[in-house]
Amino acid sequence: MPYFIYAVRPFAQLDQLAACATFPEASRQARALRSGLPPGEPRRIRIMFAETALEAEDLLLQVRDAPPEGDD
């Protein structure tokens, strides 16, 4: 399965930037893209491991639960 690199903009707008076969390759590309963003840029660069680009986008758009607060 490939690693997809996306630019995530406000209001869940996704732009696929690349697809890589290995994580080290995807990590290098994502790091380079992040370093090129100007300060205060609302876009975030994310890597998603998925079978297809559609599955990667679905995973990126899922709402995640907040971590629990305090000690258990």
C-alpha angles and dihedrals in degrees: 000000000000130000113238123207117210138181106222114203129186117290091033096288109162129198117187108222103174148341120223132190096217135037096235090055092047091046092052092049093046092048091051091049092048092050089055095056115104118239113276093022109156093213119097124200112225134181119214127187109213145138094245139008089251091056090047091053091048091052092048092052097050115111111238124213117248115251115259117268125233131002121315 
